[in-house]
Amino acid sequence: MFSDNGMISSRQLKRQMVLSFLGVLLLLGTGEAAGGGGNALLGFFLGILLLLAYLFLLVRTAEVYRAPEKYLGLPGKWLLTGGYLSYLALSGGVLLEEISRVVQIYLLPSVPQPVIGAVFLGAAFLGMGQKIQKRGRLAEVSYPWVLGIFLLLLLLSVPHLHGIPAEGMEPWKAREVSRAAVQVLASGTAVSLLPFILGRVREQDACFRVLRRGIWLLALITLGTAGILVGVYGWKGVQQLEYPILNLMTGTGIPGGFLGRVDIIWLAVLLFTLLFAMGSILFYGAWIGAGESRGIPWRRLLLAAGIWLLSLIRWRENTAAKICGRLLRDVWAPALLGITLLAVWAKRRVEHGTEKKTN
């Protein structure tokens, strides 16, 4: 079933992408989409369209990301590497802070968040793998189980629906719709990590088509979950919940009562997807500029240490998620979009220069 030629299939890459985004979207994205009303839901859909256009540019310029010195020169290579490593560190800090908080609230209330974060980070470091094929195989095997369990959760939530309430929904505002769309695009700029390993993917001509299906799947799951949250808790009710998906998990069980704590199963699967997402951050952090190198994984060790320290940031009443989240949205997301446009220009410049030499 699997070969050891240092390559993965486009399907395995899609499954890695879906697993990396799924837990984060369910934990953080569904509450924002449901609580924001129709403006947020429409903005989410428009943001997905923008994200697909962005993904198309990324796939077309993948060789620039794989060989930045050739297209951007040595200063451009270091700028690209430094920008992405800092982006990964900030993203990891936000994710780890959120995960530590969830685990402390729902599983281990007596354990300090720094300890929870260190253990979780260690599990991602050791268990999610640095070898590209190991991650591909893990995604290939776990994908149907994870997706099936989450779809079962949504199916079992249907009897709790009370209908979509008309009251409490915010009036339509173009500004709110555009803000939500930009937020989706900013959050989705993590797909710009994919070009770094597209050279190790078979069937590269089919990559965009396969990855596009993955993004549509994530969008449908997010919108479907948001709709269920609104149907169960109402627009205002969702806004009052910190992590609405966890409340949905707690209140949804398997008929018959033979599993009294089925919410633990839902939470365990959610944590697995978040663990995979953290493993992806560490994987790409080590891969950028180094590839699948052997020996002591210093890059991953340093990145893991930086992520853990960033997750501990507190400034007055602001947590790491708030501080680093603003930086990701307002600084790094526009920067990554700018890098992609620069990659488009660099590719055209090099190709145009090659054509001139040939002629």
N, C-alpha and C positions, 0 to 999 in steps of 0.2 A: 504493500500500500504506500509506503514511504520510501524514498530513495535518499542516499547520502551524498549528493553531488553539490551540496552547498547552495541549493536553490529551493525556493518555495513556489507554490502555485498562486495564481491571482486569487483563487478562492480562499486559500489560507490567509493571504494578506487581508482580504475583505473580512474574514472572521476575526482576525486580530483587531482590526479597526472597530468592528461592532462591539466586541467584548471590552475594548478600552473605553469606548464612549458610553456604553449602555448603563453601567452603574452610576456614572456621574450624572447622566441625563435624568435617570429615575430619581436619584437622591436630591438633585438641585434644580434641574431643568423643568421637571413636571410641575413642581409647586409654583414656579414663576409663571409658567404658561397658563396654569389654571387660575391662579390668583389675579392675573392681569386682565382677565376677561377676554372679550372678543378681540380687543386691540392686540393683546399679547399673542393670541392664537393666530390671527392673520399675519402679524409681524413674524411669527415663527415660520410660517409657510413661506413668506417672501424671503426670509433669511436663508432658508434651505435652498431656494433658487439661486441666491447670490453665492452660497457656499458651493453649489455644483459648478457654477461658472469659474469660481476660484480653483476648484479641483481640476477642471479641464486645463487651466493654465499651468498648474503644477505638474500634471502628467506630461504636458507638451515640453516643459523645460526641465525635466528630471535630470538630464545630463549636466546641467549647470550646477545643481546641488551635489552631484556625485564627483564632479571635477571642478570645483570653484576656482582653483588657481589658474586653470586654462582659460576660463571665460572672464574672471573678474580680477585676475592678478593676485599676488601674494597679500597685499593689504585687504583686498576684497574677501579673500579666503578667511583671514583672521577675523574680519568683521562679521562674516557669516557664522563662523564657529562660535565666537564670543556671544553674539546675539542670541543664537539658539540655545547655548548652554545656560545663559542667564534666564531665558524664557522657561526652560525646563525646570530650573531650580525654583523659580517663583511659582510655576504651576504645581510642582510637587509640594511646596510649602503650603499652598492653599488646600490642596487635596488632603494632605496628611493632617492638617489642623481640623478639617471637617470630619475626617474618619475617626480621629482620636476622640472628638467630642461625641460622635454617635455611639461609639463603643463604650465610652464612659457612662453615657446616659442610659443605654439600653441593656448593657451586658455587665460592665465592670465598674460600678459607681465608686468603689473604694480605691481604685487604682488611679494614680495621677496621669494626666494626659501625656506628659513627656515620656513616661514609661510605656504607655500604650503605643505611642507613635514610634518609639524605638523598636519595639517588638514587631509591629506591623511592617516597618521599613526593612527590618532584618528578614522577615518572611518573604517580602517582595524581592529582596536582593538575592536570597538563596534559592527561592522556589520558582521564580518566573523565568529564570534563564537569561544568558547573554548570547547563546548560540542561536542563530536565526532559524535553523531547522527545528531546534527544540521548541521554540516558541510557536512555530508553525504547526507542529504536531499537537502541542497542548491546546491551541485554539481549535484545531480540527476536531479533536475528541470532545472537548468541553462545550463547544458552541451549541449543538442541538439540545444538550441537557439544560444548559442555562436558559436558553430561549424557551424551551418547553416549560420549565418551572415558572418563569415569569408570565408566560401566556396563561398558564393554569391559574396563577394568582389573579390575573385580570378577569378570567372567566368566572372564578368563584366570587368575584366582587360584584358581578352583575346583579344578583338578587338584592343587593343593598342599595341599588340606585333608586332615587326618588324623583328622577327627571331633572332636566336642566332648568334651573329657576331663572325666570326673567328678571326678577328683582335683584338688586345688588350689583348688576353688571354695569361697568363704567360706560358712558356714552362714547360713540365712535369719535376718535381723534386721530387725524393723519400723523400728528407729531408722535403720539404714543406708538402707533403702528411702525413708523420708521425707526423709532428708538429700539423697539423690540427686534426688528429685523437686523439692525446694526449689532445688537447684543448677540444674536445668534451667530452672525458672521464672525464677530470677535472671538466668541467661544470656540467656534469651529476652525480657527486658524491653526489648531493643532494638526490638522490634516497636512499641513505643509511639511511635516516630518516624514511623510511617506516617500517623497522622491529620493531621500537618502538611501533607501534600500531597493528601489525599483529595479536596479541593475541585477539584483538577485532573484527577480521574479520571472518565472516562465510565462509565456503567452503575453508579452508586454503590450501587444496591440489590443488586447481585450481588457487591459487594466482599468481604463476609465469606465467602461461599461459595467464591469463587475463591481468596482468601488461605488459607482453611482447607485447600484441596487442596494448596497449596504447602507448608504446615507438615507435612501428612501425608506428602508426598513426601520432605521433608527427614528426617522421623523414620524412614521406611522405609529410606532410604539409609544413615543413621547406624547403625540397628540391624543392617541387613544387613552393612555393613562391619565392625561390631564382632563379629558372628558369624563372619565369615571370619577376622578376626584371631585369635580364640580357636581356631578350627579349624586355623590354620597354626602359631601359636606357643604355644598353651595359655594358661590363665589366668595362671600365674606368669611365663611367657615375655613376655606383653604388659606386665606390670608392670615388667619390667626394661628395656623399651625407652622411650627418651625421646619419639620420634615414631614410633609403630608403623606409621602409614600410609606413611611414607617408606621403612621397611624393606620393606613389602609392595611398594611401587613398584619398589624396587631388585631384588627377587627375582622379579619377574614380567616376562616377555618375550613377544613374539609368536612363535609356532612357526615354524620354518624358519631362524631366525638371520639374516634379511636386514636386521634393524635391531638392531645390536649394543648401542646405548645407548638403548633404548626408554624407560628410566627418566627420561631427560631430557625426553621428551615428557610423561610423567605429571607431572613436577615443573613444567614450563612451564605446563601447564593449571591446576595447583594454584595457582601464583603468580598466574595471571590472575584466578582467583576471589578471591584475597586482595587483589589490586590493586583489584578491583571493590568489595570490602568497604571498603577504605581510602577509595576514591572516594566511597562512600556516606556515610562519616563526615564527610568534607569537605563534601559536598553538603548534608547536613542541617544542618551547623554554619553554613553561609552562609545557608541557607533560613530557619532559625528567626529570626523577628524582622525579616528583610530581604526574603525572597522572592527572585524571579528578577531581582534588581537589576542594572543595567548599570554600566559604569565599572570602576575598579580593585577587584578582589575582596578588600578589606581583611579582611573577616571570615574568609575562607578562608586568607589569608596568616597572620593571627595564630593561627588554630587550628592550622595546619600547623606553625608555629614552636613552639607549646605542646606539640603531640604529639611533635615531635622531641626537645625538651628532656626531657619526661617519660620517653621511651624510654631516656634515658641514666642514669636514676636508679639508684644503687647504694648500699645501706646494709648494711655488713658483708657478709654472703653473700646478701642478698636483692636480686633484680633488680626492674626495673620491673614485670614480669609478676606477681611475687608481691605486691609492695607495693600497686600499683594494683588488682590483681585482688581482694585482700581488701577494699579500699575499695568497689569496685563491688559485691561480693557482700553486704557487711555494712551499707553505708550507702546507696549510690545506688540499688540495686535496690529495697529497701524504700521509699525516697523516691519513686521513680517509681510504684510501686504505690499509694502514698498519694496522689500527684497525680491518678491515675486515679479513685480513690474521691472525691476532692475535685471532680473534673470531673463525675462522676455527680451529686453533690449540687448543684453549681452549675447544671447544666442543668435539673434538676428545679425548683430554686428560681426560675429565670428563667421557665420554662414555666408554673409555677404562678402567678407574678405576672402574666404575660401573660393567662392565662385569667381572672383576677380583673378585670383592666381591661376585657376584652371583655364580661364579664357585667355 
